Amino acid sequence: AKERVVAMQAHVTRASVREVARQSKRHISSPAMRVEGGRSSVAGLTATVFGCTGFLGRYVVNKLGRVGTTVVVPHRIHDEDNVRHLKLMGDLGMINAIPFHARDLDSIAAAVEKSDVVINLLGKQMRTRKFDYIGSNVEAVTNIAKVCKEVGVPKFVHVSAVAASEDSPSEWLRCKAMGETQVRNYYPDATILRANVIYGEEDNFLNLMAKWTKIFGAIPIMGNGDNMLQPVYVDDVAECVRAAAFEGVHAGKTYELNGPEKMSLYKHAQWVQEQIWRKESGRIRCVPDMSAYLPVAGGSPPIGGGGGG
């Protein structure tokens, strides 16, 4: 990517998947295993991509698959249909789906035991029924990094967020910073990519503004909209992830991934309405942030049912 995109009783001995993987010999890829030829290449690298079904995840899997990487795509238990479209992003047998749960360490180990690099894209910007901010941005990340270290995965790439700080007034950004700290505890040489707001064809940023304008005639913005954003294109971020996975020069570094143009949230909303020909009829409504007063579901529950984050 360009420089502008900165920044596993009785009488039978039983062992977990993690213990077996840790004791077995790891066959790490080597240049001798590589065969060039586009999507039918063999890169000699096995990568596990957590968060592969998300917006950024599909682009990362495509970047890896098109150069012949064997990609393991973990998915929520009983939710294998959500990764079916990813199989088209690599040659036959190169994209392998496996069920996992972010709180089931053995299922995580099964997903990473043969990998040369693990890429973590998990981390929600909202609370869900099974995972709060801590659950999805700290606990899940910690479990993945811990298991990867136990089974001997040599390289770890973690995607975080710009402005992540334990002193941030935003709970989400505080949790992102805590997740980074946990990654560094297990992998001091991990590559951390702090992405700004990511936009693209399927995003929930610009597309959501356009949808609100067309349906409701207005875009609601919390606060006065003067917070500055530097959106970065999803394909550029995916290319940075690919580079971090393949190139050793990025080990131990933290990058901030920003787009070329800085603009306020309010200006972004205006720009969207101009592009969809609603400049005159569309409205932008600034509303106070009431999220602190909304009811919050009780914490992160134990394993039950399925769901990976």
Protein Blocks (a to p, Z undefined) as FASTA:
>chain_A
ZZklggjehjbccddfklmmmmpccddddfklpccehjlbcehpacddehklmmklmmmm
mmmmmnopacdddddehilmmmmmmmmmpcehkaccddddfklmklmmmmmmmpcbdcdf
bhcfbdcfkbcfklmmmmmmmmmmmmmmmnopabdcddddehiafkbfblklmmmmmmmm
mmmmmmmmbccddddddddfkbcklmmmmmmmmmnopacdehjhlaccddddfklmmmmm
mmmmmmmklgoiacddddfbdcdfklmmmmmmmmnopmmmpccdddddfklmpccdehjd
ddehiaeZZ
